[in-house]
């Protein structure tokens, strides 16, 4: 092959979608490429010009414009353009102009068609009107959709339910009639404000007090020789282990493994909607972290828990190397973090005794969103029953919070630098005080106050009275969308961290003395994406905490135009995956993992996709500024 053709072949073979072509097709392609040169500030083609070639940028940079003159996209080395025009009517839709001296490889239309016909990856890349970033992320997601399946998708059958005063014979008859291996046991609420009560279709108020399985009938009735008239309420344990319908199948598997159970009632808030059996979800089992979670709950003290830090990192490395996407990795690490927290609370209660009043230990930030990384700190709070009396009860809860916080630090979850922990008395308050906190933040917004409190808008229960956390989530969902000043203030804060893009297609590096010539992918990528997604979610009244689930709720509204939500999803997924992959490299090379990358140390494909993802973030931030303007003060 001639030296010139070899150079063309080698260069194009570095960039998608040509990097996936066979050697024969790449050789054929290089032989048909024509070369064109454009000086800076010259047009490559104008609107409605005829298009006969796919354009590949060998060097330089170009801008694509909309018909009204607005910038549509900025492309650089390795990018292609013109493919959508070739697939339509071969007329220019977005005019192109060189912004630097630019060398273009022209690929003839016939060769473009041939590549589409012969290479599925090439066709997938160019035939759908979406950028390279989206194609890359979707390719990564293949084969992993089942790992983030919601429990509600498996709980397709309504549960069989009986009253607590029903006999075991009646319960067995119901199970036989419905071909079920379990029945849920109901009873009247203990009080009018019972936080576990729900309403049946007939209007009666009930609470679920337990579950009776076919295993129980064999071992606790027949084997014990109990009469068929025995009431089921005598056989069940109060407060059965349950799971919420929007949690993942993966979390359900973890819960069943930890508690050595085969049946798991599924709740929507407090109402039972189904029962999962181990056989329903065993196909979702992954070997990455299930046994680690089981091991956490077997440890007798903090020292033994801290000894599992290496196992956590090993599980993280396995998940990433086995191809799990960021949602799966984030969910798994969050489940591991929750398990450490729950075990520490159990150990503390064993030593301190039962709590004087009910409480809810809340996770905040990335753990609440199920988006934890291996590099994380602890953000938590305590919501106490309104009967909480500081003089009588606070010594217990301060000690409890200190045991958990110190234990988490020993297990690798560093103390929060902003002191957002339950050890801080401000974040260890009764429910009524928390409700007042959120009401003040939402009704009387102040950008500086919200800057330090925005983390509280990602919250979830880890242990205790889940209803306390649900009430706070309900308050936020119902009130935030009705407060334009609050949304405007949150939007302003979401613009504080900008993506690392220079004006001319270059990355802007960190220059803070510690991270020179690097990019912090959390501070400049995932965090600002999470921030702006949160604002839109608050505006539409979403109760979701996870960023990807929030995007699903946002998509049901008109807050974002066209495919903007999908682009945000792809951008968040890709930046998150680059971040965790580089953390794996750090661990494997025995460095302390962090959030920083050096662009020259990433592949050409990854660098180009990062630029696309950061551009999505930049565009979304510009829209956020105009979508939530600060309302004028009333006089």
C-alpha positions in Angstrom: 0.0 0.0 0.0 1.3 3.5 -0.9 2.6 5.5 2.1 -0.2 8.1 1.6 -2.9 5.5 1.6 -1.4 3.8 4.6 -1.4 7.1 6.5 -5.1 7.7 5.7 -5.9 4.2 6.8 -4.0 4.4 10.1 -5.6 7.7 11.0 -9.2 6.8 10.2 -8.7 3.4 11.9 -8.3 5.2 15.2 -11.8 6.9 15.3 -15.3 5.6 15.4 -17.0 4.2 13.4 -14.0 3.3 11.3 -12.1 1.7 14.2 -14.5 -1.3 14.0 -14.2 -1.9 10.3 -12.5 -5.0 9.0 -9.0 -4.7 7.5 -10.3 -5.3 4.0 -13.0 -2.6 4.2 -10.6 -0.2 5.8 -8.1 -0.8 2.9 -10.9 -0.3 0.3 -12.1 2.9 2.1 -8.6 4.4 2.1 -8.2 3.8 -1.6 -11.3 5.9 -2.4 -10.8 8.9 -0.1 -10.3 12.3 -1.7 -8.6 15.1 0.2 -9.7 18.7 0.5 -8.2 21.7 2.3 -10.1 24.7 3.7 -8.6 27.9 5.1 -10.0 29.3 8.4 -13.2 31.3 8.0 -14.2 29.7 4.7 -17.4 27.8 4.0 -17.3 24.0 3.3 -20.8 24.0 2.1 -24.0 26.1 2.5 -27.6 25.3 3.2 -29.3 23.3 0.5 -26.1 22.5 -1.4 -25.9 19.1 -2.9 -24.0 16.5 -0.8 -22.1 13.8 -2.5 -19.6 12.7 0.2 -19.3 11.8 3.8 -16.8 14.3 5.4 -14.1 13.2 7.8 -12.0 15.8 9.6 -8.3 14.9 9.4 -7.1 18.0 11.1 -8.5 21.4 12.1 -12.0 22.3 13.3 -15.4 23.2 11.8 -18.7 24.7 13.0 -22.1 23.4 11.9 -24.9 26.0 11.9 -28.7 26.0 11.9 -30.6 27.8 9.2 -31.2 30.8 11.6 -27.4 31.1 12.1 -27.2 29.6 15.6 -24.3 27.2 16.3 -25.4 23.6 16.1 -22.2 21.7 16.8 -18.4 22.1 16.8 -16.4 19.2 15.4 -12.7 18.5 15.3 -10.2 15.8 14.4 -11.7 12.4 13.9 -15.3 13.6 13.6 -17.6 13.0 10.7 -20.4 15.1 9.2 -22.8 15.0 6.3 -24.0 11.4 7.0 -27.6 12.5 7.8 -27.8 14.5 4.6 -26.6 11.5 2.6 -29.3 9.4 4.2 -32.1 11.9 3.4 -32.3 13.9 0.2 -28.6 14.6 -0.2 -29.1 18.3 0.5 -27.2 20.2 3.2 -29.3 20.7 6.4 -26.6 22.3 8.6 -24.1 24.6 6.8 -20.4 23.9 7.7 -17.6 26.5 8.1 -13.9 26.0 8.9 -12.9 27.8 12.0 -9.3 26.7 11.7 -7.2 25.7 8.7 -8.8 22.3 8.1 -8.0 19.1 6.1 -11.0 17.0 5.1 -11.2 13.5 3.8 -14.1 13.1 1.4 -15.7 9.6 1.3 -17.8 9.0 -1.9 -21.5 8.4 -1.5 -21.2 4.9 -3.1 -18.5 3.9 -0.6 -20.6 5.3 2.3 -23.6 3.1 1.1 -21.3 0.1 0.8 -20.1 0.5 4.4 -23.7 0.8 5.6 -24.6 -2.5 3.8 -21.5 -4.5 4.9 -20.8 -3.3 8.4 -23.6 -3.4 11.0 -21.6 -1.3 13.5 -21.0 1.4 10.9 -24.7 1.4 9.9 -25.8 1.7 13.5 -23.5 4.6 14.0 -24.6 6.7 11.1 -28.2 5.6 10.3 -29.7 6.9 13.6 -29.6 10.7 13.9 -27.6 10.7 17.1 -24.1 11.7 18.0 -21.2 9.3 18.5 -21.6 9.5 22.3 -25.0 7.9 22.3 -24.0 5.1 20.1 -21.0 4.3 22.3 -23.1 4.3 25.5 -25.8 2.1 24.0 -23.2 -0.3 22.9 -21.8 -0.4 26.5 -25.3 -1.0 27.9 -26.1 -4.1 25.8 -26.4 -7.1 28.0 -26.8 -5.2 31.2 -30.4 -4.0 31.2 -31.6 -6.9 33.4 -29.2 -5.8 36.1 -31.1 -2.6 36.7 -34.6 -4.1 36.4 -37.1 -2.7 38.9 -38.7 -5.1 41.4 -42.2 -4.0 40.2 -41.5 -5.6 36.8 -41.2 -9.0 38.4 -44.1 -8.6 40.9 -46.8 -9.1 38.3 -49.2 -11.1 40.4 -51.3 -9.5 43.1 -50.5 -10.9 46.6 -52.8 -13.4 48.3 -53.7 -11.8 51.7 -55.6 -13.0 54.8 -56.5 -11.5 58.1 -54.5 -12.4 61.2 -57.4 -14.2 62.8 -57.8 -16.5 59.8 -57.0 -20.2 60.4 -54.1 -22.0 58.9 -56.6 -24.2 57.0 -58.2 -21.1 55.4 -54.8 -19.7 54.6 -53.8 -23.0 52.9 -57.0 -23.0 51.0 -56.3 -19.5 49.7 -52.8 -20.5 48.7 -54.2 -23.6 46.8 -56.9 -21.6 45.0 -54.3 -19.0 43.8 -51.4 -21.4 43.2 -49.3 -19.3 45.6 -46.6 -20.4 47.9 -47.3 -17.7 50.5 -49.9 -15.4 51.9 -49.5 -12.0 53.5 -51.1 -11.5 56.9 -53.0 -8.3 57.6 -54.4 -6.7 60.8 -56.1 -3.5 61.8 -53.7 -0.5 62.4 -52.4 0.0 65.9 -53.3 3.7 65.9 -54.9 6.3 63.7 -51.5 7.6 62.6 -49.9 4.1 62.2 -47.0 4.8 59.7 -47.4 1.3 58.3 -51.1 1.5 57.5 -52.5 1.4 54.0 -56.0 1.4 52.5 -57.6 -1.6 50.8 -59.8 -1.3 47.7 -62.9 -1.7 49.9 -61.8 1.3 52.0 -60.6 -0.5 55.1 -57.4 0.5 56.7 -54.9 -2.3 57.3 -51.2 -2.9 58.0 -49.2 -5.9 56.9 -48.0 -7.8 60.0 -46.3 -10.8 58.5 -46.0 -13.5 55.8 -46.9 -17.2 56.0 -45.2 -19.5 53.5 -45.7 -23.2 52.5 -42.4 -23.8 54.3 -44.0 -22.4 57.5 -47.1 -24.7 57.0 -44.8 -27.7 56.9 -42.4 -26.9 59.6 -44.4 -24.8 62.0 -47.9 -26.4 61.7 -47.7 -30.0 60.4 -44.4 -30.8 62.0 -45.5 -29.3 65.3 -48.9 -31.1 65.2 -50.8 -27.8 65.5 -54.6 -27.9 64.8 -56.0 -26.6 61.5 -57.9 -24.0 63.5 -54.7 -22.3 64.6 -54.8 -18.6 63.8 -52.1 -17.4 61.4 -51.4 -14.4 63.6 -49.9 -16.8 66.1 -47.3 -18.1 63.6 -45.9 -15.0 62.0 -43.3 -12.5 63.0 -44.3 -8.8 63.2 -42.7 -6.3 60.8 -41.7 -8.7 58.0 -38.7 -7.9 55.8 -40.0 -6.1 52.6 -38.8 -4.2 49.6 -40.1 -1.1 47.8 -41.4 -1.6 44.3 -39.0 0.9 42.7 -35.9 -0.8 44.1 -33.7 -3.0 41.9 -33.9 -6.7 41.5 -30.3 -6.7 42.6 -31.2 -5.1 45.9 -34.0 -7.7 46.4 -31.5 -10.5 45.9 -29.1 -8.9 48.4 -31.9 -8.6 51.0 -33.0 -12.2 50.6 -29.5 -13.4 50.8 -28.7 -11.4 53.9 -31.9 -12.5 55.7 -31.9 -16.1 54.5 -35.4 -15.9 53.1 -37.1 -17.1 49.9 -40.1 -14.8 49.9 -40.0 -11.0 49.8 -43.2 -8.9 50.0 -43.1 -6.0 47.5 -44.6 -2.7 48.6 -45.6 0.5 46.9 -45.1 2.8 49.8 -46.9 0.8 52.5 -49.3 -1.2 50.3 -48.4 -4.7 49.3 -48.5 -5.2 45.5 -46.8 -8.6 45.2 -44.4 -11.2 46.6 -41.1 -12.1 45.0 -39.8 -15.7 45.3 -36.1 -16.5 45.1 -36.8 -18.4 41.9 -38.1 -15.2 40.3 -34.9 -13.4 40.6 -32.1 -15.9 40.8 -31.3 -15.3 37.1 -30.4 -11.7 38.1 -27.7 -12.9 40.5 -24.3 -11.4 39.9 -21.3 -12.7 41.8 -19.7 -9.3 42.1 -20.9 -8.2 45.5 -23.7 -10.4 46.8 -21.5 -12.4 49.1 -19.7 -9.3 50.3 -23.0 -7.9 51.5 -23.8 -11.2 53.2 -20.4 -11.1 54.8 -20.9 -7.6 56.1 -23.9 -8.7 58.2 -21.9 -11.6 59.6 -19.2 -9.4 61.1 -19.2 -9.0 65.0 -17.5 -5.7 65.4 -16.2 -2.5 63.6 -12.6 -3.9 63.3 -13.9 -6.9 61.3 -16.0 -4.6 59.1 -13.0 -2.4 58.4 -11.1 -5.5 57.3 -13.5 -5.8 54.4 -12.3 -2.6 52.7 -10.1 -4.6 50.3 -13.0 -6.8 49.4 -15.1 -3.7 48.5 -12.4 -2.6 46.1 -12.0 -6.1 44.6 -15.8 -6.2 44.0 -15.7 -2.8 42.4 -12.8 -3.8 40.0 -14.7 -7.1 39.1 -17.9 -5.3 38.3 -16.2 -2.7 36.0 -14.0 -5.3 34.3 -17.0 -7.6 33.7 -18.7 -4.7 31.8 -21.3 -3.5 34.3 -22.6 0.0 33.5 -22.4 3.0 35.8 -26.0 2.4 37.0 -25.2 -1.1 38.1 -21.9 -0.2 39.7 -23.4 2.8 41.5 -26.3 0.7 42.8 -24.0 -2.1 44.0 -21.7 0.3 45.8 -24.6 2.1 47.3 -26.0 -1.3 48.5 -22.7 -2.1 50.0 -22.5 1.3 51.7 -26.0 0.9 53.1 -25.1 -2.6 54.4 -22.1 -1.2 56.3 -24.4 1.5 57.8 -27.1 -0.9 58.8 -24.7 -3.3 60.4 -23.0 -0.5 62.3 -26.5 0.6 63.5 -27.3 -3.0 64.6 -24.0 -3.2 66.5 -24.6 0.1 68.2 -28.1 -0.9 69.2 -26.9 -4.2 70.6 -24.5 -2.2 72.9 -26.7 0.8 73.7 -30.0 -1.0 73.9 -33.2 -0.2 71.9 -33.7 3.4 70.9 -35.8 5.5 73.3 -38.0 6.7 70.4 -38.3 5.6 66.7 -35.8 7.0 64.2 -34.9 7.0 60.6 -31.2 7.0 59.6 -31.1 8.8 56.3 -28.5 8.6 53.5 -27.9 11.8 51.5 -26.2 12.5 48.3 -24.8 9.8 46.1 -25.8 6.9 48.4 -29.4 8.2 48.4 -29.3 8.4 44.6 -27.8 4.9 44.3 -24.8 6.5 42.4 -21.9 5.9 44.8 -18.4 5.5 43.5 -15.4 3.9 45.2 -14.2 7.4 46.0 -16.8 8.8 48.4 -17.4 10.3 51.8 -20.3 9.9 54.2 -23.4 12.2 54.1 -26.2 11.2 56.5 -28.7 12.5 59.0 -31.1 11.3 61.7 -34.9 11.9 61.6 -36.4 11.3 65.0 -39.9 10.7 66.2 -41.7 13.9 67.3 -41.8 12.6 70.8 -38.0 13.2 70.9 -36.9 15.1 74.0 -33.3 16.3 73.7 -32.6 16.2 77.4 -33.8 12.6 77.8 -32.9 11.1 74.4 -30.2 13.1 72.6 -27.3 11.4 74.5 -28.4 8.1 73.1 -28.7 9.3 69.5 -25.5 11.3 69.6 -23.6 8.2 70.7 -25.4 6.1 68.0 -24.5 8.6 65.3 -20.9 8.8 66.5 -20.6 5.0 66.4 -21.9 4.9 62.9 -19.8 7.8 61.6 -16.6 6.5 63.1 -17.4 3.0 61.9 -18.0 4.2 58.3 -14.7 6.2 58.4 -12.9 3.0 59.5 -14.6 1.2 56.6 -13.3 3.7 54.0 -16.1 6.3 54.0 -14.3 9.5 55.0 -15.9 12.1 57.2 -17.9 14.7 55.4 -15.9 17.9 55.1 -19.0 20.0 55.3 -20.1 18.2 58.5 -23.3 16.9 57.0 -23.5 13.9 59.3 -25.9 12.8 62.0 -23.2 13.7 64.6 -24.0 17.3 63.9 -26.9 18.2 66.2 -28.4 20.3 63.4 -28.9 17.2 61.3 -30.2 15.1 64.2 -33.7 16.4 64.7 -37.3 15.3 65.1 -39.5 15.0 62.0 -41.4 18.3 62.6 -38.0 20.2 62.6 -36.9 18.5 59.4 -40.3 19.5 57.8 -39.6 23.1 58.8 -36.1 23.0 57.4 -37.4 21.9 54.0 -40.3 24.4 54.1 -37.9 27.2 54.9 -35.4 26.2 52.1 -38.2 26.0 49.6 -40.4 28.9 50.6 -37.6 31.4 51.5 -34.8 30.5 49.1 -31.3 32.0 49.4 -28.6 31.0 46.9 -26.0 30.7 49.6 -28.2 28.7 52.0 -29.2 26.4 49.2 -25.6 25.9 48.1 -24.9 24.2 51.4 -28.2 22.4 51.7 -28.8 21.1 48.1 -27.5 17.7 49.2 -30.6 17.2 51.3 -32.7 17.1 48.2 -31.2 13.7 47.6 -32.4 11.7 50.6 -33.5 8.1 51.3 -34.0 5.8 54.3 -31.3 3.4 55.2 -32.6 2.0 58.5 -35.6 2.5 60.8 -38.9 4.2 60.1 -38.9 4.6 56.3 -42.1 6.6 56.6 -40.2 9.6 58.1 -38.1 9.9 54.9 -41.1 9.3 52.7 -42.9 12.3 54.3 -39.9 14.5 53.6 -39.8 13.3 50.0 -43.5 14.0 49.7 -43.1 17.5 51.1 -40.4 18.3 48.6 -42.3 16.8 45.6 -45.5 18.7 46.4 -44.0 22.1 47.3 -40.8 22.6 45.2 -42.5 22.6 41.8 -44.8 25.5 43.0 -41.9 27.8 44.0 -40.3 29.6 41.0 -37.8 31.5 43.3 -36.6 28.3 44.8 -36.1 26.6 41.4 -34.3 29.7 40.1 -32.0 29.7 43.1 -31.3 26.0 42.7 -30.6 26.6 39.0 -28.1 29.3 39.8 -26.2 27.0 42.1 -26.3 24.3 39.4 -24.3 26.6 37.1 -21.4 27.1 39.6 -19.5 24.1 38.2 -18.9 24.3 34.4 -17.6 21.6 32.0 -13.9 21.8 31.1 -14.3 23.0 27.5 -12.3 25.8 26.0 -13.6 27.9 23.1 -11.5 26.0 20.5 -12.3 22.3 21.1 -9.7 22.0 23.9 -10.0 20.8 27.4 -9.5 23.3 30.2 -7.2 21.8 32.8 -7.3 22.1 36.6 -4.7 24.5 37.9 -5.2 24.4 41.7 -1.6 23.3 42.5 -2.6 19.7 43.3 -4.2 18.6 40.1 -2.4 20.4 37.4 -3.1 19.4 33.8 -5.9 17.1 34.9 -9.7 17.1 34.7 -11.8 16.3 37.8 -14.6 14.2 36.3 -16.8 14.5 39.3 -16.4 18.3 39.9 -16.5 19.2 36.2 -18.7 16.4 34.9 -21.0 14.1 36.9 -21.7 16.6 39.7 -23.0 19.5 37.5 -25.0 17.0 35.5 -26.6 15.6 38.7 -27.2 19.2 39.9 -29.1 20.3 36.8 -31.1 17.0 36.5 -32.2 17.6 40.1 -33.5 21.1 39.3 -35.7 19.7 36.5 -36.8 16.8 38.7 -37.9 19.2 41.4 -39.7 21.3 38.9 -41.8 18.4 37.7 -42.6 17.0 41.1 -40.6 13.8 40.7 -40.2 11.7 43.8 -37.3 9.8 42.3 -33.8 10.1 43.8 -31.7 8.4 41.2 -30.6 10.7 38.4 -31.5 8.3 35.6 -34.9 7.7 37.1 -35.4 11.4 37.5 -34.7 11.8 33.7 -37.5 9.2 33.1 -39.9 11.4 35.1 -38.7 14.6 33.3 -39.2 12.9 29.9 -43.0 12.6 30.8 -43.2 16.4 30.9 -42.5 19.3 28.5 -39.6 20.7 30.6 -37.0 19.6 28.0 -37.4 19.8 24.3 -36.9 16.9 21.8 -34.2 14.4 22.8 -32.5 16.7 25.4 -33.2 14.2 28.2 -31.8 11.3 26.3 -28.6 13.3 25.6 -28.2 14.1 29.3 -28.6 10.4 30.1 -25.9 9.4 27.6 -23.6 12.2 28.8 -24.0 11.2 32.5 -23.5 7.5 31.7 -20.4 8.0 29.7 -18.6 10.5 32.0 -19.5 8.2 35.0 -18.0 5.2 33.2 -14.8 7.0 32.3 -14.5 8.1 35.9 -14.9 4.6 37.4 -12.8 2.9 34.7 -9.9 5.2 35.6 -10.5 4.5 39.3 -10.1 0.8 38.5 -6.8 1.6 36.7 -5.6 3.4 39.8 -6.4 0.5 42.0 -4.8 -2.1 39.7 -1.7 0.1 39.6 -1.7 0.4 43.4 -2.5 4.1 43.4 -5.1 5.7 45.6 -8.1 6.1 43.3 -9.4 9.7 42.6 -11.7 11.5 40.2 -9.0 13.0 38.0 -7.8 12.0 34.5 -5.1 13.3 32.2 -6.6 13.7 28.7 -3.4 12.6 27.0 -3.6 9.3 28.8 -7.1 8.4 27.4 -7.8 6.9 24.0 -8.7 9.0 21.0 -12.2 7.5 21.0 -12.7 8.2 24.7 -11.4 11.7 24.4 -13.7 12.6 21.6 -16.7 11.1 23.5 -15.8 13.1 26.6 -15.8 16.3 24.5 -19.3 15.4 23.2 -20.5 14.7 26.7 -19.1 17.9 28.1 -20.8 19.8 25.2 -24.1 18.2 26.2 -23.6 19.5 29.7 -22.6 23.0 28.5 -25.7 23.2 26.3 -27.9 22.0 29.2 -26.5 24.6 31.6 -27.2 27.4 29.1 -30.8 26.2 28.8 -31.2 25.9 32.6 -30.3 29.6 33.0 -33.2 30.7 30.8 -35.6 28.0 31.9 -35.7 29.1 35.5 -35.2 32.9 35.6 -35.3 34.6 39.0 -38.8 36.1 39.4 -38.9 39.9 39.9 -39.5 41.1 43.4 -43.1 42.2 44.2 -43.3 45.8 45.3 
